[in-house]
Amino acid sequence: MRERYVYQSSNKVFPPVEKQTEYVDAGVVTFGIEYRLLTAAIHAANIGKAVVGAKTDLSSGYDKGVTLHIFVNEGGERTERIRFDSFGEDPHYHYMDPANNSNELLGIDPSAVGDPLAWALDVIRTRLPQILARSGADHLSKQIEQSKIDEALPKVAEAAYRARFRSDDETVHKNAVNV
């Protein structure tokens, strides 16, 4: 397991791969559920920077798992504010504030929280207004209707576990490299 860290960087993050992302609307927020692989080829295709010396096929994979994207509608555009990456080796989550070009990444300790995906779903259910405010979207966090979140979460959970157990790494890799 890698060491835990927090870092602040530019808002340059991997966008969702549309071919493999399922969306669930919940009023102010929209959830995106995606199974992700992190490989050198995917990094190069999505960020535009190759990882020096890395192979470009699945053998260069270094992590994978379900990603839960949390989007808000800001100025008519869907903007990602929070992302939970429930990966096997390095589970973590992001607070993103595009107005400040901010992407803060925080590690998740499975020893403390158990299954990172189950933990993320619980955080969304119980703390969504707070984490949305923490991402810089305080004005939108006050507009969340808990009944819409409660209605959407079973769909989100079903899609997340389906993605976890039924995704095919080769197909996911092809979709992410050929964006």
Backbone as CSV, one residue per row, in Angstrom:
resi,resn,N_x,N_y,N_z,CA_x,CA_y,CA_z,C_x,C_y,C_z
1,MET,0.832,-1.168,0.000,0.000,0.000,0.000,0.887,1.245,0.000
2,ARG,0.499,2.250,-0.748,1.264,3.489,-0.822,1.008,4.356,0.400
3,GLU,1.934,5.282,0.665,1.725,6.168,1.805,0.600,7.159,1.493
4,ARG,-0.057,7.638,2.510,-1.166,8.576,2.366,-0.628,9.986,2.193
5,TYR,-1.348,10.795,1.452,-0.870,12.142,1.177,-2.021,13.078,0.871
6,VAL,-1.733,14.318,0.975,-2.641,15.381,0.554,-1.795,16.306,-0.304
7,TYR,-2.289,16.671,-1.472,-1.544,17.639,-2.256,-2.508,18.558,-2.983
8,GLN,-2.012,19.704,-3.285,-2.763,20.705,-4.034,-2.099,20.799,-5.404
9,SER,-2.877,20.734,-6.453,-2.299,20.808,-7.789,-3.235,21.585,-8.687
10,SER,-2.852,21.699,-9.932,-3.759,22.329,-10.889,-4.988,21.443,-11.037
11,ASN,-6.020,21.961,-11.616,-7.269,21.209,-11.769,-7.199,20.234,-12.941
12,LYS,-6.012,19.840,-13.339,-5.833,18.909,-14.447,-6.091,17.491,-13.943
13,VAL,-7.292,16.990,-14.182,-7.658,15.649,-13.747,-8.206,14.891,-14.939
14,PHE,-8.206,13.584,-14.834,-8.770,12.761,-15.892,-10.267,13.020,-15.974
15,PRO,-10.760,13.441,-17.116,-12.211,13.600,-17.257,-12.872,12.229,-17.316
16,PRO,-14.162,12.155,-17.042,-14.849,10.862,-17.167,-14.780,10.362,-18.614
17,VAL,-14.668,9.072,-18.776,-14.731,8.462,-20.105,-16.214,8.215,-20.375
18,GLU,-16.774,8.973,-21.289,-18.222,8.952,-21.522,-18.752,7.558,-21.858
19,LYS,-17.993,6.783,-22.630,-18.452,5.447,-23.036,-18.663,4.498,-21.865
20,GLN,-18.039,4.791,-20.734,-18.140,3.863,-19.610,-18.619,4.545,-18.333
21,THR,-19.247,5.713,-18.470,-19.769,6.414,-17.304,-21.287,6.430,-17.361
22,GLU,-21.903,6.021,-16.261,-23.354,6.054,-16.126,-23.700,7.249,-15.242
23,TYR,-24.720,8.016,-15.640,-25.088,9.231,-14.910,-26.433,9.060,-14.221
24,VAL,-26.524,9.625,-13.002,-27.759,9.618,-12.232,-27.978,11.042,-11.723
25,ASP,-29.092,11.651,-12.126,-29.415,13.006,-11.691,-30.071,12.976,-10.322
26,ALA,-29.734,13.991,-9.509,-30.302,14.095,-8.165,-30.503,15.576,-7.809
27,GLY,-31.202,16.282,-8.677,-31.453,17.693,-8.410,-30.232,18.539,-8.711
28,VAL,-29.674,19.164,-7.687,-28.531,20.065,-7.831,-27.282,19.326,-8.312
29,VAL,-27.184,18.057,-7.977,-26.000,17.288,-8.348,-26.354,16.180,-9.341
30,THR,-25.347,15.782,-10.075,-25.429,14.609,-10.944,-24.262,13.716,-10.566
31,PHE,-24.546,12.434,-10.400,-23.509,11.466,-10.082,-23.070,10.784,-11.374
32,GLY,-21.777,10.592,-11.507,-21.222,9.805,-12.601,-20.542,8.586,-12.000
33,ILE,-20.871,7.415,-12.506,-20.311,6.180,-11.981,-19.482,5.548,-13.091
34,GLU,-18.211,5.303,-12.796,-17.289,4.843,-13.835,-16.287,3.868,-13.236
35,TYR,-15.993,2.798,-13.965,-14.891,1.918,-13.596,-13.654,2.449,-14.294
36,ARG,-12.574,2.629,-13.560,-11.363,3.226,-14.118,-10.157,2.317,-13.976
37,LEU,-9.299,2.440,-14.956,-7.961,1.871,-14.899,-6.995,3.038,-14.968
38,LEU,-5.891,2.926,-14.272,-4.823,3.911,-14.403,-3.636,3.194,-15.011
39,THR,-3.305,3.570,-16.240,-2.143,3.021,-16.935,-1.381,4.185,-17.548
40,ALA,-0.172,3.921,-17.986,0.631,4.959,-18.632,-0.061,5.474,-19.894
41,ALA,-0.661,4.568,-20.664,-1.325,4.971,-21.906,-2.544,5.841,-21.626
42,ILE,-3.301,5.496,-20.597,-4.477,6.292,-20.247,-4.037,7.664,-19.747
43,HIS,-2.985,7.701,-18.958,-2.447,8.971,-18.474,-2.066,9.860,-19.647
44,ALA,-1.350,9.310,-20.610,-0.918,10.088,-21.775,-2.101,10.572,-22.608
45,ALA,-3.105,9.715,-22.794,-4.260,10.078,-23.622,-5.118,11.154,-22.966
46,ASN,-5.209,11.151,-21.644,-6.117,12.057,-20.959,-5.466,13.311,-20.404
47,ILE,-4.220,13.245,-20.054,-3.525,14.403,-19.498,-2.544,14.976,-20.517
48,GLY,-2.129,14.153,-21.463,-1.229,14.639,-22.498,0.238,14.533,-22.136
49,LYS,0.539,13.844,-21.054,1.927,13.666,-20.651,2.212,12.180,-20.544
50,ALA,3.163,11.718,-21.294,3.535,10.313,-21.220,4.351,10.067,-19.958
51,VAL,4.226,8.888,-19.399,5.042,8.487,-18.271,6.318,7.886,-18.850
52,VAL,7.450,8.497,-18.563,8.719,8.112,-19.160,9.034,6.646,-18.884
53,GLY,9.347,5.911,-19.963,9.758,4.527,-19.849,8.638,3.533,-19.621
54,ALA,7.404,3.995,-19.569,6.292,3.081,-19.283,5.761,2.463,-20.564
55,LYS,5.264,1.252,-20.450,4.620,0.582,-21.574,3.258,1.221,-21.810
56,THR,2.701,1.022,-22.991,1.417,1.658,-23.301,0.260,0.669,-23.346
57,ASP,0.456,-0.526,-22.841,-0.629,-1.500,-22.840,-1.086,-1.768,-21.404
58,LEU,-1.936,-2.766,-21.236,-2.463,-3.074,-19.906,-1.390,-3.509,-18.912
59,SER,-0.245,-3.965,-19.391,0.799,-4.416,-18.471,1.365,-3.265,-17.652
60,SER,1.085,-2.033,-18.066,1.585,-0.882,-17.311,0.573,-0.396,-16.283
61,GLY,-0.475,-1.198,-16.036,-1.507,-0.775,-15.094,-0.980,-0.688,-13.678
62,TYR,-1.402,0.350,-12.988,-0.960,0.451,-11.612,-2.083,0.651,-10.613
63,ASP,-3.311,0.807,-11.045,-4.440,0.829,-10.120,-5.742,0.786,-10.895
64,LYS,-6.812,0.391,-10.198,-8.119,0.333,-10.837,-9.199,0.272,-9.771
65,GLY,-10.409,0.649,-10.187,-11.543,0.598,-9.287,-12.656,1.521,-9.740
66,VAL,-13.668,1.642,-8.898,-14.842,2.449,-9.215,-14.587,3.898,-8.820
67,THR,-14.951,4.795,-9.731,-14.895,6.225,-9.463,-16.318,6.754,-9.385
68,LEU,-16.583,7.537,-8.353,-17.856,8.246,-8.216,-17.571,9.729,-8.418
69,HIS,-18.093,10.280,-9.507,-17.948,11.700,-9.802,-19.174,12.425,-9.248
70,ILE,-18.979,13.585,-8.676,-20.103,14.414,-8.246,-19.995,15.737,-8.994
71,PHE,-20.992,15.958,-9.846,-21.048,17.157,-10.675,-22.134,18.097,-10.169
72,VAL,-21.933,19.379,-10.425,-22.966,20.384,-10.171,-23.155,21.173,-11.465
73,ASN,-24.300,21.811,-11.583,-24.568,22.657,-12.740,-24.191,24.082,-12.361
74,GLU,-23.131,24.580,-12.978,-22.674,25.940,-12.714,-22.636,26.700,-14.032
75,GLY,-23.490,27.706,-14.118,-23.519,28.516,-15.331,-23.899,27.727,-16.564
76,GLY,-24.770,26.725,-16.397,-25.205,25.916,-17.525,-24.231,24.816,-17.917
77,GLU,-23.142,24.667,-17.182,-22.148,23.631,-17.478,-22.043,22.652,-16.321
78,ARG,-21.871,21.392,-16.668,-21.656,20.362,-15.649,-20.201,20.449,-15.203
79,THR,-20.018,20.698,-13.911,-18.683,20.870,-13.348,-18.457,19.837,-12.255
80,GLU,-17.358,19.111,-12.370,-17.040,18.123,-11.339,-16.451,18.839,-10.126
81,ARG,-17.010,18.556,-8.951,-16.558,19.177,-7.706,-15.925,18.183,-6.758
82,ILE,-16.399,16.930,-6.791,-15.883,15.911,-5.877,-15.733,14.615,-6.663
83,ARG,-14.695,13.876,-6.329,-14.490,12.571,-6.967,-13.953,11.605,-5.927
84,PHE,-14.602,10.457,-5.840,-14.127,9.375,-4.991,-13.546,8.303,-5.896
85,ASP,-12.262,8.002,-5.745,-11.596,6.949,-6.506,-11.382,5.762,-5.572
86,SER,-12.273,4.783,-5.649,-12.237,3.609,-4.767,-11.325,2.550,-5.380
87,PHE,-10.047,2.886,-5.477,-9.076,2.019,-6.124,-8.530,0.979,-5.146
88,GLY,-7.997,-0.097,-5.701,-7.477,-1.183,-4.896,-6.181,-0.864,-4.178
89,GLU,-5.282,-0.150,-4.816,-3.976,0.137,-4.229,-3.929,1.477,-3.498
90,ASP,-4.556,2.482,-4.056,-4.448,3.830,-3.509,-5.803,4.539,-3.556
91,PRO,-6.754,4.127,-2.720,-8.053,4.805,-2.725,-7.892,6.238,-2.206
92,HIS,-8.612,7.153,-2.835,-8.506,8.555,-2.457,-9.719,9.316,-2.961
93,TYR,-9.804,10.571,-2.580,-10.869,11.411,-3.105,-10.333,12.808,-3.364
94,HIS,-11.074,13.549,-4.190,-10.657,14.883,-4.619,-11.726,15.908,-4.263
95,TYR,-11.275,17.085,-3.858,-12.108,18.285,-3.813,-11.601,19.170,-4.941
96,MET,-12.488,19.533,-5.860,-12.076,20.341,-7.004,-12.828,21.659,-7.018
97,ASP,-12.081,22.732,-7.189,-12.654,24.072,-7.253,-12.092,24.754,-8.503
98,PRO,-12.803,24.651,-9.621,-12.271,25.192,-10.866,-12.039,26.706,-10.829
99,ALA,-12.810,27.436,-10.040,-12.624,28.888,-9.958,-11.241,29.232,-9.410
100,ASN,-10.712,28.362,-8.561,-9.380,28.576,-7.980,-8.333,27.638,-8.562
101,ASN,-8.693,26.953,-9.653,-7.795,25.996,-10.300,-7.201,25.032,-9.268
102,SER,-8.083,24.498,-8.428,-7.656,23.683,-7.298,-8.147,22.251,-7.425
103,ASN,-7.276,21.328,-7.098,-7.591,19.905,-7.035,-6.869,19.349,-5.818
104,GLU,-7.590,19.205,-4.724,-6.992,18.693,-3.500,-7.308,17.210,-3.388
105,LEU,-6.279,16.409,-3.240,-6.422,14.958,-3.181,-6.124,14.490,-1.765
106,LEU,-7.028,13.672,-1.209,-6.850,13.138,0.142,-6.945,11.619,0.091
107,GLY,-6.043,10.948,0.764,-6.040,9.496,0.796,-7.140,8.941,1.687
108,ILE,-7.590,7.744,1.354,-8.558,7.005,2.160,-7.809,5.821,2.758
109,ASP,-7.943,5.634,4.051,-7.278,4.529,4.726,-8.274,3.384,4.914
110,PRO,-8.200,2.328,4.078,-9.133,1.205,4.205,-9.067,0.520,5.573
111,SER,-7.933,0.614,6.261,-7.840,0.032,7.601,-8.802,0.728,8.558
112,ALA,-9.032,2.016,8.340,-9.904,2.797,9.214,-11.357,2.795,8.752
113,VAL,-11.578,2.824,7.421,-12.945,3.001,6.918,-13.552,1.734,6.325
114,GLY,-12.762,0.698,6.126,-13.268,-0.509,5.467,-13.261,-0.323,3.955
115,ASP,-14.266,-0.839,3.300,-14.376,-0.762,1.841,-14.517,0.702,1.413
116,PRO,-13.566,1.235,0.637,-13.626,2.635,0.232,-14.897,2.998,-0.551
117,LEU,-15.430,2.072,-1.326,-16.643,2.368,-2.088,-17.842,2.488,-1.154
118,ALA,-17.990,1.561,-0.231,-19.096,1.635,0.734,-18.969,2.902,1.578
119,TRP,-17.746,3.245,1.959,-17.508,4.461,2.737,-17.921,5.698,1.932
120,ALA,-17.522,5.755,0.654,-17.859,6.906,-0.189,-19.377,7.052,-0.325
121,LEU,-20.071,5.952,-0.536,-21.533,6.013,-0.655,-22.164,6.520,0.641
122,ASP,-21.614,6.106,1.776,-22.136,6.577,3.061,-21.853,8.071,3.256
123,VAL,-20.668,8.520,2.881,-20.339,9.946,2.981,-21.289,10.761,2.112
124,ILE,-21.564,10.289,0.913,-22.495,11.003,0.036,-23.878,11.059,0.681
125,ARG,-24.315,9.959,1.255,-25.642,9.898,1.876,-25.748,10.822,3.084
126,THR,-24.695,10.899,3.884,-24.788,11.607,5.165,-24.119,12.977,5.202
127,ARG,-23.228,13.283,4.248,-22.430,14.501,4.360,-22.309,15.284,3.051
128,LEU,-23.160,15.034,2.088,-23.027,15.692,0.788,-23.032,17.219,0.874
129,PRO,-23.936,17.848,1.594,-23.871,19.314,1.656,-22.535,19.831,2.207
130,GLN,-22.006,19.153,3.213,-20.754,19.589,3.818,-19.570,19.426,2.865
131,ILE,-19.508,18.287,2.173,-18.365,18.094,1.273,-18.482,18.963,0.035
132,LEU,-19.698,19.226,-0.401,-19.881,20.134,-1.533,-19.446,21.545,-1.144
133,ALA,-19.802,21.974,0.061,-19.354,23.286,0.551,-17.830,23.314,0.642
134,ARG,-17.240,22.220,1.103,-15.772,22.132,1.232,-15.084,22.270,-0.117
135,SER,-15.777,21.891,-1.189,-15.203,21.993,-2.532,-15.315,23.410,-3.102
136,GLY,-15.897,24.314,-2.343,-16.044,25.688,-2.818,-17.414,25.992,-3.383
137,ALA,-18.336,25.047,-3.303,-19.683,25.238,-3.865,-20.713,25.402,-2.743
138,ASP,-20.389,26.236,-1.762,-21.281,26.446,-0.626,-22.661,26.916,-1.075
139,HIS,-22.690,27.793,-2.082,-23.965,28.313,-2.598,-24.864,27.196,-3.128
140,LEU,-24.284,26.149,-3.681,-25.070,25.026,-4.197,-25.368,23.994,-3.123
141,SER,-24.500,23.881,-2.137,-24.715,22.880,-1.086,-26.020,23.148,-0.343
142,LYS,-26.419,24.402,-0.255,-27.652,24.774,0.447,-28.903,24.431,-0.359
143,GLN,-28.720,24.098,-1.636,-29.855,23.767,-2.501,-30.111,22.261,-2.606
144,ILE,-29.293,21.461,-1.959,-29.450,20.003,-2.028,-30.755,19.597,-1.356
145,GLU,-31.498,18.749,-2.047,-32.717,18.172,-1.479,-32.395,16.726,-1.111
146,GLN,-32.356,16.447,0.183,-31.972,15.119,0.653,-32.864,14.027,0.077
147,SER,-34.138,14.334,-0.154,-35.040,13.322,-0.712,-34.587,12.902,-2.116
148,LYS,-34.044,13.835,-2.902,-33.549,13.482,-4.242,-32.271,12.657,-4.153
149,ILE,-31.437,12.961,-3.167,-30.218,12.169,-2.962,-30.601,10.756,-2.531
150,ASP,-31.534,10.664,-1.582,-31.984,9.351,-1.097,-32.611,8.522,-2.214
151,GLU,-33.300,9.177,-3.122,-33.908,8.473,-4.256,-32.858,8.009,-5.262
152,ALA,-31.817,8.794,-5.442,-30.785,8.474,-6.436,-29.772,7.446,-5.941
153,LEU,-29.487,7.428,-4.653,-28.394,6.593,-4.147,-28.529,5.097,-4.410
154,PRO,-29.714,4.496,-4.342,-29.773,3.071,-4.710,-29.346,2.828,-6.160
155,LYS,-29.675,3.737,-7.064,-29.249,3.617,-8.472,-27.736,3.781,-8.583
156,VAL,-27.203,4.740,-7.820,-25.755,4.971,-7.828,-25.029,3.740,-7.289
157,ALA,-25.504,3.211,-6.172,-24.868,2.028,-5.572,-24.941,0.831,-6.512
158,GLU,-26.101,0.613,-7.123,-26.243,-0.508,-8.058,-25.270,-0.369,-9.224
159,ALA,-25.180,0.822,-9.798,-24.258,1.052,-10.916,-22.807,0.875,-10.466
160,ALA,-22.484,1.326,-9.248,-21.111,1.230,-8.742,-20.692,-0.225,-8.551
161,TYR,-21.547,-1.015,-7.937,-21.183,-2.411,-7.715,-21.207,-3.215,-9.012
162,ARG,-22.093,-2.852,-9.923,-22.088,-3.494,-11.243,-20.766,-3.188,-11.950
163,ALA,-20.339,-1.927,-11.884,-19.066,-1.542,-12.500,-17.900,-2.289,-11.847
164,ARG,-17.929,-2.409,-10.540,-16.836,-3.080,-9.824,-16.707,-4.541,-10.233
165,PHE,-17.826,-5.221,-10.361,-17.768,-6.668,-10.566,-17.946,-7.126,-12.010
166,ARG,-18.366,-6.238,-12.891,-18.639,-6.678,-14.263,-17.822,-5.962,-15.330
167,SER,-16.939,-5.084,-14.938,-16.154,-4.356,-15.938,-15.042,-5.227,-16.494
168,ASP,-14.786,-5.027,-17.759,-13.743,-5.760,-18.475,-12.558,-4.813,-18.671
169,ASP,-11.407,-5.148,-18.091,-10.248,-4.260,-18.129,-9.826,-3.894,-19.554
170,GLU,-9.862,-4.842,-20.462,-9.432,-4.544,-21.838,-10.341,-3.520,-22.503
171,THR,-11.643,-3.663,-22.333,-12.589,-2.709,-22.914,-12.434,-1.340,-22.267
172,VAL,-12.314,-1.312,-20.953,-12.138,-0.044,-20.239,-10.872,0.650,-20.718
173,HIS,-9.798,-0.116,-20.886,-8.534,0.461,-21.349,-8.685,1.047,-22.746
174,LYS,-9.302,0.305,-23.656,-9.504,0.811,-25.025,-10.341,2.089,-25.029
175,ASN,-11.421,2.116,-24.253,-12.269,3.304,-24.197,-11.513,4.518,-23.665
176,ALA,-10.678,4.309,-22.665,-9.968,5.419,-22.037,-8.806,5.920,-22.881
177,VAL,-8.196,5.053,-23.675,-7.064,5.466,-24.508,-7.560,6.130,-25.796
178,ASN,-8.700,5.678,-26.290,-9.234,6.203,-27.552,-10.310,7.271,-27.288
179,VAL,-9.969,8.265,-26.491,-10.924,9.332,-26.170,-10.982,10.371,-27.262
